[in-house]
Amino acid sequence: MTRILNYIWRGWFILLAFVLIVLFCIPVLLLSIREKDFKYAYVFMWLFCVTVFFGMGFRYSLIRKTKEKLDKDRNYIFIANHTSTIDIMLMTVLHRQHPVCFIGKAELAKIPIFGILYKRIAILVDRKSPKSRADVYRRAAEKMRHGQNIVIFPEGGVAEDPKIILDEFKDGAFILSTKHDFPIAVYTFAGLREMFPFDNGKGHPGKVSVYLNKILEPTTVNEMKSGCFREIKSTLEQHYSRQ
């Protein structure tokens, strides 16, 4: 019975997302033709994510582990651990004043209807192509110069082994930060692995714990990567030890 209810719940997710994509498709496409107008398209993207996130019965609590706050006049690279599709919705919900652009897999552009929007609002990368991977930094820097903020999940995907609390980080986010002098805002998402896993027969609505760990100014790739990994892993271990 629980699995049946979960399949119905997942069906609601697909229906809700589909209806919103159809409704918002034209406005987003028209308003994202020029990079400088992306902020207007982002209003619809943000509304889409807010509606899906809360419409699925999710809530979140923001726990600040740093006294620093995001400056509305600065652009950031946002990073977090990655365990669920809802991570993408949540990262957008959190940043109404900082329009975000995701770096994502090129193959997702093949999804009907969604793929049309995806190509316009994300930086696509073919991970099998060195040229495509290298060009990401140029395109990301260009979007940030037009007021966008880049979201990167540094694990590069979701760990296949559920026992792995945090997979190894790739260099991308930290190369982008050091190369173009962009600060990194470090988040930890706790709870979505259980609430909305990739197993369609599992999950449940609930409150996600969002930790804003720190905001880092660029130093070196290795220093930032290792420091962010330790910070997020420690936060996850502390969170789950209290459960």
C-alpha positions as CSV (number, residue, x, y, z in Angstrom):
1,M,0.0,0.0,0.0
2,T,2.8,2.4,0.9
3,R,4.5,1.9,-2.5
4,I,1.1,2.4,-4.3
5,L,0.6,5.7,-2.5
6,N,4.2,6.7,-3.4
7,Y,3.5,6.0,-7.1
8,I,0.4,8.1,-6.9
9,W,2.4,10.9,-5.2
10,R,5.1,10.7,-7.9
11,G,2.4,10.8,-10.5
12,W,1.2,14.1,-9.0
13,F,4.8,15.4,-9.3
14,I,4.9,14.6,-13.0
15,L,1.5,16.1,-13.6
16,L,2.2,19.2,-11.7
17,A,5.5,19.8,-13.4
18,F,4.1,19.1,-16.8
19,V,1.2,21.6,-16.4
20,L,3.6,24.3,-15.1
21,I,6.1,23.7,-18.0
22,V,3.3,24.1,-20.5
23,L,2.0,27.3,-18.8
24,F,5.5,28.9,-18.4
25,C,7.2,27.6,-21.5
26,I,6.4,30.6,-23.8
27,P,7.1,33.3,-21.3
28,V,10.5,31.7,-20.3
29,L,11.5,31.2,-24.0
30,L,10.6,34.8,-24.9
31,L,12.2,36.4,-21.9
32,S,15.4,34.4,-22.1
33,I,16.4,35.3,-25.7
34,R,18.8,37.9,-24.4
35,E,21.1,37.2,-21.5
36,K,20.4,40.6,-19.9
37,D,16.7,39.8,-19.8
38,F,17.2,36.5,-18.0
39,K,16.1,38.0,-14.6
40,Y,12.5,38.3,-16.1
41,A,12.5,34.7,-17.2
42,Y,13.8,33.7,-13.8
43,V,10.6,35.0,-12.2
44,F,8.7,32.2,-13.9
45,M,11.4,29.6,-13.2
46,W,11.3,30.6,-9.5
47,L,7.5,30.3,-9.4
48,F,7.7,26.9,-11.1
49,C,10.1,25.6,-8.4
50,V,8.2,27.1,-5.5
51,T,4.9,25.6,-6.8
52,V,6.4,22.1,-7.3
53,F,8.4,22.2,-4.0
54,F,5.6,23.2,-1.8
55,G,2.9,21.5,-3.9
56,M,4.7,18.2,-3.2
57,G,4.3,18.8,0.5
58,F,7.9,19.9,1.2
59,R,9.0,22.6,3.6
60,Y,12.4,23.7,4.6
61,S,14.2,25.3,7.6
62,L,17.3,27.4,7.0
63,I,20.0,27.0,9.6
64,R,22.9,29.5,9.3
65,K,26.3,28.2,10.4
66,T,27.9,31.5,9.4
67,K,27.2,35.1,10.3
68,E,27.8,36.1,6.7
69,K,24.9,36.9,4.5
70,L,24.5,36.9,0.7
71,D,25.0,40.3,-0.8
72,K,22.2,41.1,-3.3
73,D,24.7,43.0,-5.4
74,R,27.2,40.1,-5.8
75,N,27.1,37.0,-7.9
76,Y,27.9,33.6,-6.4
77,I,28.6,30.0,-7.2
78,F,26.2,27.9,-5.1
79,I,27.2,24.4,-4.2
80,A,25.6,21.6,-2.2
81,N,25.5,17.9,-1.8
82,H,23.2,16.1,-4.3
83,T,20.8,13.3,-3.4
84,S,17.5,14.1,-5.1
85,T,15.8,15.7,-8.1
86,I,14.2,18.1,-5.6
87,D,17.7,19.6,-4.9
88,I,17.3,21.6,-8.1
89,M,13.9,23.0,-7.0
90,L,15.2,23.8,-3.5
91,M,18.3,25.7,-4.7
92,T,16.0,27.9,-6.9
93,V,13.5,28.4,-4.1
94,L,16.2,29.7,-1.8
95,H,17.4,32.3,-4.2
96,R,14.7,34.7,-5.3
97,Q,17.1,37.6,-5.4
98,H,20.0,35.7,-7.0
99,P,18.9,34.2,-10.4
100,V,20.5,30.8,-10.7
101,C,21.7,28.9,-13.8
102,F,22.5,25.2,-13.5
103,I,25.3,23.3,-15.2
104,G,23.7,20.0,-16.4
105,K,24.0,17.0,-18.6
106,A,23.5,17.6,-22.3
107,E,21.4,14.4,-22.7
108,L,18.6,16.0,-20.6
109,A,17.9,18.4,-23.5
110,K,16.4,15.4,-25.3
111,I,13.3,15.3,-23.0
112,P,10.2,16.5,-24.9
113,I,9.1,20.0,-24.1
114,F,11.3,20.2,-21.0
115,G,14.4,20.0,-23.2
116,I,13.4,23.1,-25.1
117,L,13.4,25.1,-21.9
118,Y,16.4,23.3,-20.5
119,K,18.6,24.4,-23.4
120,R,17.7,28.0,-22.8
121,I,18.1,28.2,-19.0
122,A,21.0,25.9,-18.3
123,I,24.6,25.4,-19.4
124,L,24.8,22.0,-21.1
125,V,27.9,19.9,-20.9
126,D,28.8,16.7,-22.6
127,R,31.0,15.0,-20.1
128,K,32.5,12.7,-22.7
129,S,33.8,15.7,-24.6
130,P,36.9,17.5,-23.3
131,K,36.0,20.5,-25.5
132,S,32.5,20.8,-24.0
133,R,33.8,20.5,-20.4
134,A,36.4,23.2,-21.0
135,D,33.9,25.6,-22.6
136,V,31.7,25.4,-19.5
137,Y,34.0,27.9,-17.6
138,R,33.8,30.5,-20.4
139,R,30.0,30.2,-20.7
140,A,29.5,30.3,-16.9
141,A,31.6,33.4,-16.5
142,E,29.7,35.1,-19.3
143,K,26.4,34.3,-17.6
144,M,27.7,35.6,-14.3
145,R,28.7,38.9,-16.0
146,H,25.1,39.2,-17.0
147,G,23.9,38.9,-13.4
148,Q,23.3,35.2,-13.1
149,N,24.6,32.9,-10.4
150,I,25.9,29.4,-11.1
151,V,24.7,26.2,-9.3
152,I,27.1,23.3,-9.3
153,F,26.7,20.0,-7.4
154,P,30.4,19.2,-7.0
155,E,29.8,15.4,-6.6
156,G,29.0,15.5,-10.3
157,G,26.0,13.2,-9.8
158,V,24.3,11.1,-7.1
159,A,26.4,8.3,-5.4
160,E,25.2,4.9,-6.5
161,D,25.9,3.4,-3.1
162,P,23.3,4.7,-0.6
163,K,25.8,4.1,2.2
164,I,28.0,6.9,0.8
165,I,27.0,10.0,2.6
166,L,29.0,12.3,0.3
167,D,30.8,11.3,-2.8
168,E,34.2,12.8,-4.0
169,F,34.1,16.3,-5.3
170,K,35.0,17.3,-8.9
171,D,37.2,20.4,-9.5
172,G,34.7,22.4,-11.7
173,A,33.1,24.7,-9.1
174,F,36.5,25.6,-7.6
175,I,38.3,26.1,-10.9
176,L,35.5,28.5,-11.9
177,S,35.7,30.4,-8.6
178,T,39.5,30.8,-8.7
179,K,39.7,31.5,-12.4
180,H,37.1,34.3,-12.4
181,D,37.3,35.4,-8.8
182,F,33.7,34.4,-7.8
183,P,32.8,33.6,-4.2
184,I,31.3,30.2,-3.3
185,A,28.3,29.9,-1.0
186,V,28.3,26.4,0.6
187,Y,25.1,24.7,1.5
188,T,24.2,21.3,3.0
189,F,20.8,19.7,2.2
190,A,19.7,17.1,4.7
191,G,16.6,14.9,4.4
192,L,15.9,14.8,0.7
193,R,17.7,11.5,0.3
194,E,14.9,9.9,2.3
195,M,12.0,12.2,1.3
196,F,12.4,12.1,-2.5
197,P,14.9,9.4,-3.5
198,F,15.4,8.1,-7.1
199,D,13.4,5.0,-6.1
200,N,9.9,5.9,-7.3
201,G,8.3,3.6,-4.7
202,K,9.8,5.4,-1.7
203,G,9.6,8.9,-0.2
204,H,7.3,11.2,1.7
205,P,6.6,14.9,2.2
206,G,8.4,16.6,5.0
207,K,10.7,19.4,6.2
208,V,14.2,19.6,4.7
209,S,17.0,21.0,6.7
210,V,19.1,23.5,4.8
211,Y,22.4,24.6,6.3
212,L,24.2,27.6,5.0
213,N,27.7,26.6,6.0
214,K,29.9,29.4,4.8
215,I,30.6,31.9,2.0
216,L,34.2,31.6,0.7
217,E,36.3,34.0,-1.2
218,P,38.6,32.3,-3.8
219,T,41.9,30.8,-2.6
220,T,43.2,27.7,-4.4
221,V,41.3,24.8,-6.0
222,N,42.6,22.1,-3.7
223,E,42.1,24.2,-0.5
224,M,38.6,25.1,-1.4
225,K,37.6,21.7,-2.6
226,S,38.9,19.8,0.5
227,G,37.5,22.5,2.9
228,C,34.0,22.4,1.3
229,F,34.0,18.6,1.3
230,R,34.9,18.4,5.0
231,E,32.4,21.1,5.9
232,I,29.4,19.4,4.1
233,K,30.3,15.9,5.3
234,S,30.7,17.0,8.9
235,T,27.3,18.8,8.7
236,L,25.6,15.7,7.3
237,E,27.2,13.4,10.0
238,Q,26.1,15.8,12.8
239,H,22.6,16.1,11.4
240,Y,22.0,12.4,11.1
241,S,23.6,11.6,14.4
242,R,20.8,13.6,16.0
243,Q,18.1,11.6,14.3
